[in-house]
């Protein structure tokens, strides 16, 4: 149905509107559907941490995906 894609695109849009610079997605490394979704939206794999989760009787690896946004336009050190 594409709901995941719609939600992810909205998250990206809202992050840009709020001048965030980076989004991080932490995905079960075996979840090919979620990985493909994130890659299709421009996220890139930055690393995998082995066996950090346990679910349904097995250890899970966490894949870290990063999307660098075009914002903020004029970064400053001001908080």
C-alpha positions as CSV (number, residue, x, y, z in Angstrom):
1,X,0.0,0.0,0.0
2,X,3.0,2.3,0.3
3,X,2.2,3.6,3.8
4,X,5.8,3.2,5.0
5,X,7.1,5.2,2.0
6,X,4.5,8.0,2.7
7,X,5.5,8.1,6.4
8,X,9.2,8.2,5.7
9,X,8.8,10.9,3.1
10,X,6.8,13.0,5.6
11,X,9.5,12.5,8.3
12,X,12.2,13.7,5.8
13,X,10.1,16.7,4.9
14,X,9.4,17.6,8.5
15,X,13.1,17.2,9.4
16,X,14.1,19.6,6.6
17,X,11.5,22.1,7.7
18,X,13.0,22.1,11.1
19,X,16.5,22.5,9.8
20,X,17.8,19.1,10.9
21,X,21.0,18.0,9.0
22,X,21.0,14.2,9.4
23,X,18.5,11.4,9.8
24,X,19.5,8.0,11.2
25,X,17.6,4.9,10.6
26,X,18.4,1.8,12.7
27,X,17.0,-1.3,10.9
28,X,17.0,-5.0,11.6
29,X,19.8,-6.0,9.1
30,X,17.7,-8.9,7.9
31,X,14.7,-6.7,7.0
32,X,15.2,-6.4,3.3
33,X,11.9,-4.5,2.7
34,X,12.8,-1.7,5.2
35,X,16.4,-1.5,3.9
36,X,15.2,-1.1,0.3
37,X,12.6,1.5,1.4
38,X,15.3,3.6,3.1
39,X,17.8,3.1,0.3
40,X,15.2,4.3,-2.2
41,X,14.8,7.5,-0.2
42,X,18.5,8.1,-0.3
43,X,19.7,6.6,3.0
44,X,23.1,5.0,2.9
45,X,24.5,2.2,5.0
46,X,27.0,3.4,7.6
47,X,27.6,0.2,9.6
48,X,26.2,-2.8,11.3
49,X,26.4,-3.7,14.9
50,X,26.1,-7.5,15.4
51,X,23.7,-9.2,17.8
52,X,22.4,-6.1,19.7
53,X,18.8,-7.1,19.7
54,X,16.9,-10.3,20.6
55,X,13.5,-11.1,19.2
56,X,11.5,-14.2,18.4
57,X,14.2,-16.5,19.8
58,X,17.2,-15.1,17.8
59,X,19.8,-12.4,17.9
60,X,19.4,-9.5,15.5
61,X,22.0,-7.2,13.9
62,X,21.3,-3.5,13.7
63,X,22.0,-1.8,10.4
64,X,22.6,2.0,10.7
65,X,21.4,4.0,7.7
66,X,22.1,7.8,7.3
67,X,20.5,10.5,5.2
68,X,22.3,13.8,5.0
69,X,19.8,16.6,4.4
70,X,20.4,19.8,2.5
71,X,19.5,21.8,5.6
72,X,20.3,24.0,7.3
73,X,21.0,26.4,4.5
74,X,23.2,28.6,6.8
75,X,24.5,26.6,9.7
76,X,25.8,28.5,12.7
77,X,27.3,27.7,16.1
78,X,24.3,29.5,17.8
79,X,22.0,27.3,19.8
